[in-house]
Amino acid sequence: MPAERLLLLGVNHKTTPVEVREKIALSSGYDEPLTALKRVRGLKEYYLLSTCNRVEFLLVAQPDKNIEQEIIRFLFGEGALLQDVGKYLYILEGQAAVKHLFMVAASLDSMIVGEAQILGQLKVAYRHASQLGCTGPLLNKLLHKSFSVAKRVRTETAIGSSAVSISFAAVQLAKKIFGNLKEKNVLLVGAGEMAELAAEHLVGQGVGGVVVANRTLSRAVSLAQRFNGKAVSMDELIVQLETVDIIISSTGAKDIILYKEDVKSIMRSRMNKPLFFIDIAVPRDLDPKLNELDNVYLYDIDDLSTVVEMNRSERDKEAVKATRIVEEEALKFERYYQGLAITPAILELRQKIDSIGQYELEKTMHKLPGLTEEEKKHLEKMISAINAKVLHHPLMYLKADSCMGRDNRDKKVAIIRELFGLGD
């Protein structure tokens, strides 16, 4: 029988509403909960991942312990029972746990498929678990394998190359217009959430500076500080167009705030350097006639939504390839994992056959005291060859792929143990 169980228990954005997730979010970081897990009996190795969209436990546990109930109490409180929280919780074992981990690492289980953030979160979580001595040989190998699976998915597919959020689509369009975004200056008009996210992406691309214009100056100052930029009033909007390259607008205004004629006069002083406008407001902030000006590019939320839908379709195709890679790698790890379970039986079998051969060899040599050294070596080689031939078929039987199902594997190990008297 296997010496341990490989388990994965968790909740995520698919199974659990945010009002439940926020109650079990581990806001204190990793060290406190990982230290607390040391007190759970039956855990041999363990790892914890906590993000805004998921909390997951990856465990190596003794087979005779009810670890599931212990983790339920850990997550939901002392009085929690499986029948009460089962609708939120997923419990996976063996290959299913391995596949799920690989899917998470490859960003195939994320809210936005293909986003790159999750792999970094996995590595941070692993670093904490490793430093506290929570992981061991099996989880160390499994988690490192999940990182290499994610890298393979990124290398062999285009899962992360297409923009599937409005904010990221805006940045991708800006890159197409300007090529390199370094040293380009950004003007945020208003302080809407999507404009803020687009600014985050742009800052990540190394833009030169950020200016925030808002009707409430205190809000502009607060947002500008976040991006190490500067705040201006809405009255300064047109003047700022002389020095910026990308404008993201998301005010709550009921009417157009910037017209074609306003920008036309500025283009002369800009020497016709390109201006890229992103209008994420509904109703629109920017005059649609801006597109009639040379070197002025205007995209509204419908334009960006079209880009997102086209890219989502492409990413879904890539997700099919990525899932195939995950399944292939999960099968490889399953063979390795199942091999660990039969290794003790193989070692015992080898030792038993070798000890029988050695006993008979010594008994024969004792009866033939006149053997030369060369004759003794011939006898030793003969016994070694007999041992190898006796072992060949039992070992092939244990290692065969048909043994890789857990129930079938355990039956085969039991048969070999009984036939050869292992453990007697």
C-alpha positions in Angstrom: 0.0 0.0 0.0 1.2 3.6 -0.6 3.0 5.3 2.2 1.2 8.6 1.7 -1.6 10.4 -0.1 -1.1 13.4 -2.4 -4.1 15.8 -1.8 -5.1 19.2 -3.1 -7.9 21.1 -1.3 -9.1 24.6 -2.2 -11.6 27.2 -3.0 -11.5 29.6 -6.0 -13.4 32.2 -8.0 -15.2 29.4 -9.8 -16.5 27.6 -6.7 -16.8 30.2 -4.1 -18.4 33.7 -4.1 -16.3 36.6 -3.1 -18.2 37.2 0.2 -17.1 33.8 1.3 -13.5 34.0 -0.1 -12.9 37.3 1.7 -13.6 35.7 5.0 -11.0 33.0 4.5 -8.4 35.2 2.8 -5.1 34.8 4.6 -4.3 38.5 5.0 -1.5 37.8 7.6 0.7 36.4 4.9 2.2 32.8 4.7 4.3 32.3 7.7 1.5 32.3 10.3 -0.8 29.8 8.6 2.1 27.6 7.5 3.4 27.5 11.1 -0.2 26.6 12.3 -0.4 23.7 9.8 2.6 22.1 11.6 0.1 21.2 14.3 -2.1 19.1 12.0 -1.4 15.4 12.7 -0.7 13.2 9.7 0.8 15.9 7.4 4.2 14.9 6.1 4.6 17.8 3.6 2.4 20.8 2.8 2.2 23.9 0.7 -0.3 26.8 0.7 -1.2 29.2 -2.1 -3.3 32.3 -1.3 -4.4 34.9 -3.9 -7.4 37.2 -4.3 -9.1 34.5 -6.4 -8.0 31.2 -4.6 -6.8 29.5 -1.5 -5.3 26.1 -2.1 -3.5 23.5 0.1 -1.2 20.9 -1.5 -0.5 18.1 0.9 1.4 14.8 1.4 -0.5 13.0 4.2 -0.5 9.7 6.0 -3.2 7.4 4.5 -4.9 6.7 7.8 -5.6 10.3 8.8 -8.8 12.4 8.0 -6.8 15.3 6.7 -9.7 16.7 4.8 -11.7 17.5 7.9 -8.7 19.1 9.5 -8.2 21.5 6.5 -11.9 22.3 6.5 -11.7 23.5 10.1 -8.5 25.4 9.2 -10.3 27.2 6.4 -13.8 27.7 7.6 -13.5 27.6 11.4 -13.7 25.0 14.2 -17.3 24.0 13.8 -17.3 23.6 10.0 -18.3 20.3 8.5 -17.8 18.9 4.9 -21.6 18.8 4.3 -21.8 22.5 5.1 -18.9 23.8 3.0 -18.7 21.0 0.4 -20.3 23.2 -2.3 -17.4 25.6 -2.1 -14.5 23.2 -1.6 -12.8 21.0 -4.2 -10.8 18.0 -3.0 -8.5 16.3 -5.5 -6.2 13.3 -5.0 -3.2 11.8 -6.9 -3.2 12.6 -10.6 -6.2 14.9 -10.4 -4.3 17.0 -7.9 -1.2 17.1 -10.1 -3.2 18.1 -13.2 -5.0 20.9 -11.3 -1.7 22.3 -10.0 -0.2 22.3 -13.5 -3.4 24.0 -14.8 -3.1 26.7 -12.2 0.6 27.3 -12.9 0.0 27.5 -16.7 -2.8 30.1 -16.0 -5.5 27.8 -17.5 -7.5 28.0 -14.3 -7.3 31.8 -13.9 -10.1 34.3 -14.2 -8.2 35.7 -17.2 -6.7 32.7 -19.0 -3.1 33.3 -19.9 -2.3 36.0 -17.4 1.3 35.8 -16.2 0.8 36.9 -12.6 -0.2 33.5 -11.1 3.2 31.8 -11.8 5.0 34.5 -9.7 2.4 34.0 -6.9 3.1 30.2 -7.0 6.8 30.8 -6.7 6.4 33.2 -3.8 4.2 30.7 -1.9 6.7 27.9 -2.5 9.6 30.0 -1.3 7.8 30.6 2.1 6.9 26.9 2.4 10.4 25.8 1.6 12.1 28.2 3.9 9.9 27.0 6.8 10.7 23.4 6.0 7.1 22.5 5.1 7.9 20.9 1.8 9.9 17.7 1.2 11.1 15.5 -1.6 7.7 14.9 -3.3 6.3 18.5 -3.1 9.7 20.0 -4.0 9.8 17.9 -7.2 6.1 18.5 -8.0 6.2 22.3 -7.5 9.4 22.7 -9.5 7.8 20.5 -12.2 4.7 22.9 -12.2 7.1 25.8 -12.9 8.7 24.0 -15.9 5.2 23.0 -17.2 4.2 26.7 -17.1 7.4 27.7 -18.9 6.7 25.0 -21.6 3.2 26.3 -22.1 4.5 29.8 -22.6 7.2 28.6 -25.0 5.1 26.3 -27.1 1.8 28.2 -27.3 0.7 31.9 -27.7 -1.5 31.7 -24.6 -0.2 34.9 -23.1 0.3 37.0 -26.3 -3.2 38.3 -26.9 -4.9 41.0 -24.8 -8.1 39.8 -23.1 -8.9 42.8 -20.9 -9.9 46.3 -22.0 -7.0 47.8 -20.2 -4.4 45.5 -21.7 -5.9 45.8 -25.2 -5.4 49.5 -24.9 -1.7 49.0 -24.2 -1.2 46.6 -27.0 -2.7 49.1 -29.4 -0.4 51.8 -28.1 2.6 49.6 -28.7 1.4 49.0 -32.3 1.3 52.8 -32.9 4.5 53.8 -31.1 6.5 50.6 -31.3 8.5 51.2 -28.1 6.6 52.9 -25.2 9.7 53.8 -23.3 9.9 57.6 -22.7 6.3 58.1 -23.9 4.2 60.2 -21.5 0.7 59.3 -20.4 -2.2 61.6 -19.4 -5.0 60.1 -17.3 -8.2 62.1 -17.6 -10.6 61.1 -14.8 -9.9 58.3 -12.4 -11.9 55.3 -13.6 -10.9 51.8 -12.7 -10.2 50.7 -16.3 -8.1 53.8 -17.0 -6.2 53.1 -13.8 -5.5 49.5 -14.9 -4.4 50.7 -18.3 -2.0 53.1 -16.6 -0.6 50.2 -14.6 0.1 48.2 -17.7 1.7 51.3 -19.4 3.9 51.9 -16.4 4.9 48.3 -16.6 6.0 48.9 -20.2 8.4 51.7 -19.0 6.5 54.9 -20.0 8.4 58.1 -19.2 5.8 59.8 -17.0 2.2 60.0 -15.9 0.0 63.0 -15.5 -3.5 62.8 -13.9 -6.2 65.4 -14.6 -9.4 65.1 -12.5 -12.2 67.4 -11.4 -11.4 66.5 -7.8 -7.8 67.5 -7.4 -7.2 65.5 -4.2 -8.1 62.3 -6.1 -5.8 63.4 -8.9 -3.0 63.9 -6.4 -3.6 60.5 -4.8 -3.5 58.7 -8.1 -0.5 60.6 -9.4 1.5 59.6 -6.3 0.7 56.0 -7.0 2.4 56.3 -10.5 5.1 58.7 -9.4 3.5 61.3 -11.6 2.0 64.8 -11.3 -1.6 66.0 -10.8 -3.2 68.9 -12.8 -6.7 70.4 -12.9 -9.2 69.8 -15.7 -8.6 73.4 -16.9 -5.0 72.5 -17.8 -6.1 69.5 -20.0 -5.5 71.1 -23.4 -2.2 72.5 -22.4 -1.0 69.1 -21.3 -1.7 67.7 -24.8 1.4 69.5 -26.0 3.8 67.2 -24.0 2.0 63.8 -23.7 1.7 61.0 -26.2 -1.1 58.7 -24.8 -4.3 60.0 -23.3 -6.7 57.6 -21.4 -10.0 59.2 -20.6 -12.7 57.8 -18.2 -14.6 60.6 -16.7 -18.2 60.6 -15.6 -19.0 63.7 -17.8 -22.3 63.7 -19.7 -20.9 65.5 -22.7 -17.8 65.5 -24.8 -14.9 67.1 -22.9 -12.4 67.3 -25.8 -13.3 68.3 -29.4 -11.5 68.0 -32.7 -10.8 71.7 -32.9 -9.1 71.6 -29.4 -6.7 69.0 -30.6 -6.2 70.4 -34.1 -4.6 73.6 -32.7 -2.3 71.5 -30.4 -1.0 69.3 -33.3 0.7 72.3 -34.8 2.7 73.0 -31.7 3.4 69.3 -31.4 5.0 69.3 -34.9 2.4 66.6 -35.7 3.9 64.0 -33.4 1.4 61.1 -33.0 -1.3 61.3 -30.3 -3.0 58.2 -29.1 -6.4 58.6 -27.4 -8.2 55.8 -25.5 -11.8 56.7 -24.6 -13.1 54.2 -22.0 -15.9 56.4 -20.8 -19.6 55.7 -21.3 -21.0 58.1 -22.5 -17.9 59.0 -24.5 -15.5 61.7 -23.4 -13.8 62.4 -26.8 -15.1 63.7 -30.1 -15.2 60.8 -32.6 -14.0 63.4 -35.3 -10.6 63.3 -33.7 -9.9 60.3 -36.0 -10.1 62.7 -38.9 -6.8 64.4 -37.8 -3.5 63.3 -39.2 -1.3 61.4 -36.6 -4.2 61.3 -34.2 -5.5 57.8 -33.2 -8.7 57.4 -31.2 -10.1 54.1 -29.9 -13.3 53.9 -27.8 -14.5 51.1 -25.6 -16.3 49.3 -28.5 -13.1 49.3 -30.5 -11.2 47.8 -27.6 -14.0 45.3 -26.9 -13.7 44.0 -30.5 -10.0 43.6 -30.1 -10.6 41.7 -26.8 -13.2 39.3 -28.3 -10.9 38.5 -31.3 -8.0 37.9 -29.0 -10.1 35.8 -26.6 -11.0 33.5 -29.5 -7.3 33.2 -30.4 -6.4 32.5 -26.8 -9.1 29.8 -26.5 -7.4 28.0 -29.4 -4.1 28.3 -27.7 -5.6 27.0 -24.4 -6.5 23.7 -26.2 -2.8 23.2 -27.0 -1.8 24.3 -23.5 -4.3 21.8 -21.9 -2.8 19.0 -24.0 0.7 19.9 -22.7 -0.6 19.9 -19.1 -2.3 16.5 -19.5 0.9 15.0 -21.0 3.1 16.4 -18.2 0.6 15.2 -15.5 0.7 11.7 -17.0 4.6 11.8 -16.8 4.5 12.8 -13.2 1.9 10.2 -12.4 4.2 7.5 -13.7 7.0 8.9 -11.5 4.7 9.1 -8.5 3.3 5.6 -9.0 6.8 4.4 -9.4 7.6 5.6 -5.9 4.8 3.4 -4.6 6.2 0.2 -6.1 9.8 1.0 -5.4 9.8 -0.5 -1.9 8.3 -3.8 -3.2 11.0 -3.9 -6.0 13.8 -3.3 -3.5 12.4 -6.0 -1.1 12.1 -8.5 -4.0 15.7 -7.8 -5.2 17.0 -8.2 -1.6 15.1 -11.4 -1.1 16.3 -13.1 -4.3 19.9 -11.8 -3.8 19.9 -13.1 -0.2 18.6 -16.6 -1.4 21.3 -16.7 -4.1 24.0 -15.6 -1.7 23.0 -18.2 0.9 23.0 -21.0 -1.6 26.3 -19.9 -3.1 28.0 -19.8 0.3 26.5 -23.3 1.2 27.8 -24.8 -2.1 31.3 -23.2 -1.6 31.5 -24.6 1.9 30.9 -28.1 0.5 33.6 -27.6 -2.1 36.6 -26.3 -0.2 39.0 -27.1 -3.0 37.6 -24.5 -5.5 40.0 -22.1 -7.1 39.4 -18.3 -7.1 38.5 -18.5 -10.8 36.0 -21.3 -10.2 34.4 -19.2 -7.3 34.0 -16.2 -9.7 32.3 -18.4 -12.2 29.9 -19.6 -9.6 29.2 -16.0 -8.4 28.5 -15.0 -12.0 26.1 -18.0 -12.5 24.2 -17.1 -9.3 24.0 -13.4 -10.4 22.7 -14.5 -13.8 20.0 -16.8 -12.3 18.9 -14.0 -9.9 18.5 -11.6 -12.9 16.5 -14.1 -14.9 14.2 -14.9 -11.9 13.6 -11.1 -11.3 13.0 -10.1 -14.9 9.4 -11.0 -15.3 8.2 -10.0 -11.8 9.8 -6.6 -12.3 8.3 -6.1 -15.8 5.0 -7.1 -14.3 5.2 -4.4 -11.6 6.5 -1.7 -13.9 4.1 -2.3 -16.8 1.8 0.7 -17.6 -1.2 -1.4 -16.6 0.1 -1.1 -13.1 -0.3 2.7 -13.1 -3.9 2.8 -12.0 -3.8 2.9 -8.2 -6.1 0.0 -7.5 -4.4 -2.2 -10.1 -1.0 -1.2 -8.9 -1.8 -2.1 -5.3 -3.2 -5.5 -6.4 -0.1 -6.3 -8.3 2.2 -5.3 -5.4 0.1 -7.5 -3.1 0.4 -10.5 -5.5 4.2 -10.2 -5.8 4.4 -9.9 -2.0 2.4 -13.0 -1.5 4.1 -15.0 -4.2 7.6 -14.3 -3.0 6.8 -14.1 0.8 7.9 -10.5 1.1 7.7 -9.0 4.5 7.8 -12.4 6.2 
